Amino acid sequence: MAEHHRDFSDPIIDTHAQAVLEPLSGAMDHLRMRAGRAAFGMIADHVANTADGQLWAIPDGGGHRAVMEITDPDRFMRGLIPYEGASPDVALFYGYTGGSDAEPTWRTSPYGTYIPEDVDTGNPEADSLVTTATALYMATQAVREMVWGMASRSRIAGYRDAKALAAWNESTERTKAEIAAHYDLSQEVYTGEFGFLDDEYVQYSSGLLLPGQQFESLAGLQEAKIDSLARKLDLENADTLLEVGGGWGGLAVELAQRYPDLHITSLTVSEEQLVRARQRAEEAGVADRVTFVGQDYRDFEADEPFDRVVSVEMIEAVDWRDMPTYFKALAKFADPENGIIGLQSINIDPRQFAQQRHNLSFANTAIFPGGVLVPKTFIKNSMAELGWRTHEETELGPSYAPTLREWTRNLLANRPALTKIWLERGVPADKIDRFYKGFTFYLQFCQAAFRPQMDHLEDWQLTFRPKQLVTA
């Protein structure tokens, strides 16, 4: 298993993680700890001392509550107060996973925690993370919305943007390193017999649960997602397709099998994904019509425009300062007269964008370094400025929670087998444990973000056509 902070013991935001993991020192640390206690006391409805620390019960706003076992209250409370651009979820993440020289500051307590049936994976501790995240979100909603509003209207927002842009240099090498940090770890985590992704399509993006449809399988969700994309892209009337961010090749191979006359080029900067995508195309017998290229979209040169261009949940890995280049590349690659561009993206509340792009979080540091989420309107406006107008849009947000639930179920079900493999390779048991803690936290907090009562994340399929082809 790759060591590049995947065990979460050597975070890339060391100074912020250490403030969570190390003992309190100095007046400022104690001041932040007291402020954290005051803030947490406002959202908890019950506190009880235990032999190992304290139990804090947090109402979720729906008549239920989550129970957190705080093993080191002082360090935990200090981490709740944001500082130096780090969001409180940084403290929650590293407090939960711990570090190489520090024990975790908190853990979930399934006892007393309500776990909704539709998040059940058979692991009460992991599933209680969903309730915990939901409860914390609902309990702090008013304060958070005030911060979002202040950030979006702040007089210094423009200054912060200008300062960040002035210091920025686009780098394909940096992008490749950031992608490798998440995607180039031991591949059996994702694919194959013990992978948490679906076996048939190997999709690391939301599936689609159609309105009124009952969940049947993870592969069924992904098949419906691909059906929706293929229809929107009108692939029956296309000869060429470019995929920007091809993953393990599942989408490209499936589309090649469905449309024998379609020639597909798929880009990825992940070396591990590239190897497996090419292997997948060979095994499916479509390698003559699917070309996987290990190249960044900024370096790729096409001899002529493509009939169709598609990018599925790859935009989340694009730094906000690189977004103009990304959108221009999509437009450049597509036929300017009859082309169709398709995007699937996770989107945030517009009020959150101004704050998120300047703050550190567990998602854009430990999980997807350099990543950012943008509002749907940001994408539509950016494409419109390039002469491409929105043609169709479908919301997938309600489909993401069941997708994430199934990924978590697979991850945890396969843990014993992978643990055995990694131990035989010499990976220390404590690093394996931290890896699973970190990845489970990531999946379950994401699942919570797409729960019906949450309102700040969405997922959309969008297609764009040249301006002159879009009727009013």
N, C-alpha and C positions, 0 to 999 in steps of 0.2 A: 504494500500500500504506500502510495506516495507520501512523503513527509511534509510537503509544502503547506504547513499550518492546517492540514486536514485533521489533525488530532486536537486542534484548537488550544494547544498548550503554548504556542508561540505566535500569538495574534499579530497581525500586521499593524495594529494600532496599539503597540505596546504601552505607550504612556497612559492611554485611557484604560486599558485592561488592568494594568498594574494598580491603578487607583481603585479598582474594584476588588482586586485579589489580595493586595497587601494590607497589613494592619494599619490602623489610623495613626497619623503622626502630624503634629502641629495643630495650631488653632483653627486654620481653615478647614482641615479635615473634620474636626469636631463640629465646627459650625455647619458644614454641609450635612453631617450626620444628624444633627438636631433638626435641621430644616427638612431632611428626608423623613424623619419620624413624624414631624408635624403634618407633612403632606400625606403620608401613608395613613396616619390616624384619621384623616378626613374622609378616606374612602373605605376603610375597614369597618365592619359592623361588629366584630368580635376579636378579641386578642386573648390568648391564653399562654402562660408559660409552661414549658416542658423541660424535661431533663436535657434535651439537646438544643434548646433555643426557645422559639416562640411559634405559635400557630396564629396565622392571620386569616380571617374569613372575609372575603370580598364579594359583595352582591353583584350579580351579573345584569341587573336591571330587568330580569324576566321572572323574578320570583325564586331564583336559585342562587347558589353562591359557590365560589371556588375557595379552597383552603390551601394556603401556602405554608410550608414549614420553613421558617427562617432559622438557619443554623448559626448564622453570625449576624445578628441584627445590626450592629454598629456599621460593619462594612457594607451590608446590604442597603441600609438607609442612606449612607453617604453616596452610593452609586445612583440613587434615584434623582439626584439634583443634576441637571445637565450642566456641562461646562466644556469649554474649549471646542464647541461645535459637536459634541457627542450627545446623541439622544439617550434617554433612559433605557431604551431596549438594549443598548450596549452593555449596561450593567446587568440587566436581566439575563442576557445571553452568557456573558462570561461568569456571572454569578452562578448560573446553572451548570455550566460545563466545567468550571474550575480551571486550574492551570497545573503546569508541571510541578510547581512547588507550593501549591495552595489548594485547599479543599473548597468545594462549592459553598456559596453563601446561602443558597436556598434550594429547595426541591418541592415538587408537587406532593400533595397529600390526597390520594384518592378517597380517603375516609372523610366523609362530610362534603365532598365535592360532587356536584351533579354533572354527570356525563351524558349528553344527549345520545339517543340511540343511533342517530345517523352519523355519528363520528366514531362509533365503536370499532376498534381494531383488535380487541381481545387483550390489549395491554392497558390496564387502568391508569398506570402512572403516566404513560405517554398521552393517553386520551385526555387526562385531566389538564394537560397543557392547553388544549383547545378551550376548555372552560376558563382556565386561568387567564389566558390572553383575552378572551371575550369579556370577562369580568373587569379586568384592568382597563380595557378600552372603554367600556360603557361607563365605568366609574369616573373616568377622567375626560369624558367627551367634551364637557362644557369648557374646561380649561384648555384642552387641545384646540378646539375650534377657535377660541380667542387667540391663541398663539398663531394658528394658521392665518387668521385674518390680519393680525398685526404684521406677520412676516410678509404677506402678499401686498400690504399697503405701506410698508415701511419706506421711509424716505431714503434709507441706506440700501434698500434692495438693489437699486440700479448701480450703486457704488460697489457693492459686493460682487455683482455680476461683472462689471467692468474690470475690477481688480483680478478676479479669477480668470477672465479671458486674456488679460494682458500677460499673465504668468503662464499661460497654457501653450504647450507645443504638442501637436498631434504626433502620436508615435504608434506605428503598427507593432513594434517590438513590445511596447508596454501592454498593448491590447492582447497580444499573444500570451504574454506572461499571466495576465489577469484571467484569461480564458482557461489556461492550463491549470490555474489554481483550483478551479472547480471541476473541470471536465477531464483532466488527465490523471486523476487518481486511479486507483485500482479499478479496472473496467468492469469486473464482475459485480461491483456495487450497482451498476446501471443496467447491464445487459446480460444475456445468457441465462443459465439455469438458476442463478441466485440473484439476478438483477431485480430491482424494484419496478422497472418500467415494464410495459406490456410486451409480451413475447412477439406478437404478430407485427406491430407497427413501430415499436421502439420509439415512442413519442414522449419527449420531455416538455410537454406543453399541455394546456387544458384540453380535455376532450369536450364533447358536446352532448348534453342531455337535453333532448328536445322537450318543449313544453308538454306536460301531461304524460311524458314517457317515464316508466319506472326503470331504475338502475338494474342492469343485468350483468355487465362485466366491464372491466377496464378497457379491454379491446373493443367492446361495443361503443364506448364513449369516443374512442379515438377514430374508429371507423366513421362515425357520424360527423366528427370534426373534419376528416379528410373529404367526405362526401360534400360537405358544405363548401369547403375551399375549392374543390374541383368544379363544382357548379358555378360558383362566382367567377372563376377564372376562365370559364367557357373553353375548356381544354380540347373539346372536340373540334374546335375551329382554330387550333394553334399547332404550329410545327416545332417551336422552340420555347423552352422555359429555363429561366435562371432562378436558382434558389440561393438566397443569401443567408448563410447560417444553416448548413445542412444536417447538423447533428450526426447521428449514426447511420444516416442514409435511409431511414425508414420511409419518409414521405416521398423522396425521389424514386425509390425502387417501387413503391406501391403505385405511383402515378404512371411510371413506365410500363408496369404490368397492365394497367387499365387502358392506356392509350398507346398502342403499338407504333403509331406514326409520330409520336412525340419524342424529340431529342432534348435531353435535360443536362444542364450543367449546374453543379452544386458546389458552393464554396464553404470551406471551414478552415479555421486556423488551429484547430485542435488536432495534434498529431495522432492521438489515440483514436479519435473519432474517424479520422481519414482512413486509417488502416481498416477499421471495422466496416466502414461504409463501402469501401471498394470490395471487401470480402463479401459483403451482403449482396452487392450487385452481381458478382460472379456466381454466387450460389443461386440467385434468382434467374440467371440467364439473361440479364438485361445490360450487362457491362458494355455492350456495343452501342447502347443508346443513352447511357447515363455516364457522365464524366464527372468524377469528384476531383476538385482542385484544392490543394492545400494553400490557399492564398487569401489574404485580407481583401475585402471588397474595394479598398482604396488602392490596391496594387493591381487588381485584375483589369485586364484590357480585353474588350470584345471586338471581333472583326466587324460585327454588325449588330444592330439592336435585336433584342429578343421579343418574341410575340407576347410573352408573359414573364412577369417577375414576381416572385413570392418570397416573403420573409416572415417566418413564424416564430414569435416570441424571441427574436434575436435583438430587437431594439433595446430591450432592457439591459443589455450588456454594453450599449453605446454610451459613452460619457456625454453629458448634456452639451458640452462644448464641441463635441464632434458631430452633433445632430445635423447641422446644415450640410456637412459633407455626406453624411449617410443618405439624407433625402435626395440630394443632388445626384448621388450615385444611382439610386433606384430609378430616378427619372432618366438619367443618361442611358441606362441599360435597356430601357423599355422602348418599343416602337412608338415614336412620337405621334403617329397618326391613328393606329389601330390597336395599340398595346393596352394591356390591363396590368395593374400593379395590385398585388394582394398582400395585406399585412394582418398578422394576428399579434395583439399586444396587450400587456397588462397595463392598466391606466389608473392614475390616482386622481383624487379630488383636486381641481385646479388651485384651490386655496393652499394646498399642501406643497405644491411644486416649488414655490419660492423658498420655503424653508428646507425642503428635502435636498435640493441640489447643492446646498452649502453645508449640510450636517452629516456627521458620521453616524451610521447605524450598523447593527449587526449584519444586515443584508448587504450593504454596499462596502463592507470591509471583510468580515470573516467568511461570508458566503459567496457573494458575487462582487469581488473587488472592482471598484470603479463604476459599478452599475447605477442606474437611475430609472425611475418610473416617471412618465410624463402624462399629462391629461390627454384625453382623446381629441379635444379641440386643438391642442398643440400640433398633433399629427395632421389633422385635417387642414389647419391653416397653413402649415409648412408645405404640404403638397399643393394646396391651392396657389400659393405664391409661385410655384414652379409650373403652373399651368395644368395641374391635374385636379379634377374635382371628384368628390366622393360619389360613388355609384351605388354601392350596397353596403350595409352594415348590419351585423348580427352580434348580439351580446352573448357571451359565453360565461360571464361571471358566475351565475348560479351553478354552472357545471364544474367549476374548479374545486369546490369543497369535496365532492365525491371523488374527483380525480386524485386529489392530495390524500384523501383517506385511504384509497387503494394503494398508493405509493407507500404510505406509512405501513400499512398492513404487510405488504410484501417485504419492505426493508426489515421489519422486526421478525417476521416469520423466517427469513433467511439468515438472521444474525448468527445462530449457532453454527451453521455450516461454514459461513465466511470466517467466523472467529477461529474455528479449527484450522482453516487454510492459512490465515494470517499468523497464527501462533506458530505453525510449522515453518513459516517463512522467517520467523524471528522477530515479528512485530510485538513489542511489549504489551501486555494485557491492559495496562492503564491507558495506553494510547488508543487501543481499540475501543475501550469503554468511553473515552472522551469523544472519539469520532462518532459513536452512536448517539451519545447524548447531544452533541452539536447538531447532527443531521436530523435527529428526531425533533429537537427544538425548532429547527428551521421549517420542517415540513408541517408540524402541528400549529405553529404560530401563523404560517401561511394559510393553513386550512381555516383557522379562526378568522383571518382577515376576509375570507370569502363566505363566512356564515351569513344567513339571511338578514340578521339584525345589524350587520356592519354596513357602512355606507361610504367608505373611502376608497375601496378598490373595485375595479371592474376589469373585464377582459372582453376585447372586441375583435371581430373579424371585419376588416375594412377593405373594400376594393376601390380603385381609382382608375378613371379613364381620362384621356386627353380632353381638355376643356371643350373643344369644338364638337365632341361626340356626346356630350351630356346635355340632355334636353331639360328645360326648366320644368 
